[in-house]
């Protein structure tokens, strides 16, 4: 897995949105048939990808909210962003 540049800004693709289907959180692509089942952490990371905060900023924000999980947050963010990127659900803006 190629490292993600923490100074880039993840921005959601407008064709994707979250849905709850059969008590599962699903990132659904409209028009492209893509669906990704997310856990709660990945869903939260998706919601924070608003096109204004860097990857580093997302990690810092989550570490502030969940100080007991700081050791795993960076890895969780990178894994989720890789999945989003591979499925064309986000793009990375270089600043």
ZAGU-349542 format. One line per field, with one value per residue (C-alpha): x, z, y negated; residue number from 1; residue in three letters; chain. Coordinates in pm, 1 decimal. Each point is the difference from the previous one (the first is absolute). Layout:
REM residues N
px = X|...
pz = Z|...
py = Y|...
num = NUM|...
residu = ala|...
chaine = A|...
END
This chain:
REM residues 95
px = 0.0|148.4|18.6|-242.1|149.6|-136.4|12.1|-260.5|-369.4|-245.7|-319.8|-309.7|-113.8|-347.1|-128.7|41.7|-213.6|-55.0|-307.0|-113.3|-110.8|-107.6|172.2|328.4|171.0|53.0|189.6|-209.3|108.4|-282.0|23.2|309.1|-137.7|271.4|-87.9|240.6|-108.7|163.1|58.6|-79.8|358.3|14.3|-341.9|123.8|315.7|-217.4|-212.1|312.6|123.7|-160.0|266.9|134.3|211.3|330.6|57.7|218.4|-288.4|-242.3|235.0|50.7|-374.9|-71.1|283.6|-151.8|-341.8|137.5|322.6|-10.9|41.1|278.1|230.0|-242.3|-167.9|269.8|-9.9|-380.0|-11.9|257.0|-176.1|-341.5|134.8|167.9|-331.2|-180.9|267.6|8.6|-376.7|16.5|-209.8|251.1|269.4|306.2|63.0|361.9|54.1
pz = 0.0|-111.9|280.5|-21.8|14.5|326.2|-142.2|-267.7|45.1|-57.1|-171.2|-48.0|-349.9|-43.3|-137.1|339.0|313.4|321.5|45.5|268.0|-158.2|215.4|303.2|-192.0|-92.2|-376.0|-210.6|-315.4|-338.5|-212.5|-366.1|33.1|192.0|265.9|360.0|292.0|339.8|269.4|369.0|230.6|-7.4|-379.4|-14.0|234.9|-207.8|-314.1|163.9|89.0|-362.3|-77.3|-233.7|253.3|240.0|-75.9|77.8|291.0|118.9|-12.1|209.9|252.3|23.0|66.6|254.2|187.9|8.2|82.2|201.6|120.1|-360.4|-126.9|-81.8|-250.6|-146.6|-255.5|-141.9|-4.7|-189.0|-256.8|-57.5|-40.8|-236.6|-210.8|-33.7|-87.0|-253.5|-163.6|-48.5|-133.8|292.9|79.5|-172.3|164.7|-44.2|20.3|180.4
py = 0.0|-329.6|-260.4|-288.8|-347.6|-144.3|-353.8|82.4|-72.5|284.8|-111.3|215.9|85.0|-152.1|331.7|175.3|-21.2|195.4|217.0|239.1|326.8|294.9|-156.6|-35.3|-325.9|-2.2|-250.5|6.0|-127.7|-134.0|80.7|218.2|299.0|-11.0|81.0|21.7|128.9|-214.6|46.2|-292.0|-130.3|-6.9|-169.5|-272.5|-46.1|-29.5|-269.8|-199.9|-1.1|-334.6|-136.7|-251.1|208.1|172.7|365.9|-115.6|-218.6|293.2|209.3|-281.4|-60.0|366.9|24.7|-295.9|171.4|346.3|-48.7|361.1|121.2|-226.8|292.8|151.5|-309.4|-81.8|352.7|3.5|-329.9|114.4|334.7|-165.2|-265.1|269.6|185.0|-323.1|-92.2|345.0|-23.6|-356.8|-122.9|-276.1|-198.4|-149.3|-370.8|-109.9|-329.2
num = 1|2|3|4|5|6|7|8|9|10|11|12|13|14|15|16|17|18|19|20|21|22|23|24|25|26|27|28|29|30|31|32|33|34|35|36|37|38|39|40|41|42|43|44|45|46|47|48|49|50|51|52|53|54|55|56|57|58|59|60|61|62|63|64|65|66|67|68|69|70|71|72|73|74|75|76|77|78|79|80|81|82|83|84|85|86|87|88|89|90|91|92|93|94|95
residu = unk|unk|unk|unk|unk|unk|unk|unk|unk|unk|unk|unk|unk|unk|unk|unk|unk|unk|unk|unk|unk|unk|unk|unk|unk|unk|unk|unk|unk|unk|unk|unk|unk|unk|unk|unk|unk|unk|unk|unk|unk|unk|unk|unk|unk|unk|unk|unk|unk|unk|unk|unk|unk|unk|unk|unk|unk|unk|unk|unk|unk|unk|unk|unk|unk|unk|unk|unk|unk|unk|unk|unk|unk|unk|unk|unk|unk|unk|unk|unk|unk|unk|unk|unk|unk|unk|unk|unk|unk|unk|unk|unk|unk|unk|unk
chaine = A|A|A|A|A|A|A|A|A|A|A|A|A|A|A|A|A|A|A|A|A|A|A|A|A|A|A|A|A|A|A|A|A|A|A|A|A|A|A|A|A|A|A|A|A|A|A|A|A|A|A|A|A|A|A|A|A|A|A|A|A|A|A|A|A|A|A|A|A|A|A|A|A|A|A|A|A|A|A|A|A|A|A|A|A|A|A|A|A|A|A|A|A|A|A
END
